[in-house]
Amino acid sequence: MRRQAGFSLLEVLVAFSIMALALGALYQAAGGSVRGAAEAERVTRAAVTAESLLALFDSVPPEGIRDAGLSPDGFAWEIASEPAVAPTDAPQAWVLHRILVVVRWRDRDVDRQFRLVSLLPERRAMQ
């Protein structure tokens, strides 16, 4: 009697199992890359929002800055200032303010934030 060439049912099941495991690992790796790229894009947008808010001011009024809002792309933001260097008695001394910009968003049920800190001079009164 001649034996037929081919694969047994067990060999086919093992091959399909190995293929399923390999495809699952590949799918998980690709999904992680997409999630990472999306998160990096959101952090970049938050940084650009913070830098744009900071760029609105070239100096700080004597009463300081305090404002908050929501950007068109869904980021909640706050900007606030506080004196960073105590004024001296010297008439030409610059008073510096510490500016803090905080941009918040929610990502996969986790609250995220981007903080930007800078120093700006106080606006001098016109003489």
DAHUPE-V730762 format. One record per backbone hydrogen bond with DSSP energy under -0.5 kcal/mol. NH is the residue of the N-H (numbers start at 0). CO is the residue of the C=O. E is the energy in kcal/mol with one decimal. If there is no record, write none. Layout:
nh = <NH	NH>
co = <CO	CO>
e = <E	E>
This chain:
nh = <11	12	13	14	15	16	17	18	19	20	21	22	23	24	25	26	27	28	29	30	31	32	33	34	35	36	37	38	39	40	41	42	43	44	45	46	47	48	49	50	51	52	53	54	55	55	56	59	63	66	68	70	73	75	76	77	78	79	80	81	83	84	92	95	96	97	98	98	99	100	101	102	103	104	106	109	111	113	115	117	119	121	122>
co = <7	8	9	10	11	12	13	14	15	16	17	18	19	20	21	22	23	24	25	26	27	28	29	30	31	32	33	34	35	36	37	38	39	40	41	42	43	44	45	46	47	48	49	50	51	52	53	120	60	78	76	74	70	103	68	101	66	99	64	97	95	95	89	93	119	81	96	117	79	115	77	113	75	111	109	106	104	102	100	98	96	94	59>
e = <-1.9	-2.2	-2.3	-2.2	-2.4	-2.1	-2.4	-2.3	-2.5	-2.2	-2.2	-2.6	-2.2	-2.2	-2.2	-2.6	-2.2	-2.2	-2.3	-2.4	-2.1	-1.8	-2.0	-2.4	-2.4	-2.3	-2.3	-2.4	-2.3	-2.0	-2.0	-2.3	-2.2	-2.3	-2.3	-2.3	-2.4	-2.2	-2.4	-2.6	-2.3	-2.2	-2.2	-2.0	-0.6	-1.0	-1.5	-2.5	-2.2	-2.5	-2.2	-3.2	-2.0	-2.1	-2.7	-2.1	-2.8	-2.0	-2.0	-1.5	-3.0	-1.4	-1.3	-0.6	-3.1	-3.2	-0.6	-3.2	-2.9	-2.9	-2.5	-2.7	-3.5	-1.9	-3.0	-0.9	-3.2	-2.6	-2.7	-2.2	-2.3	-2.6	-3.9>
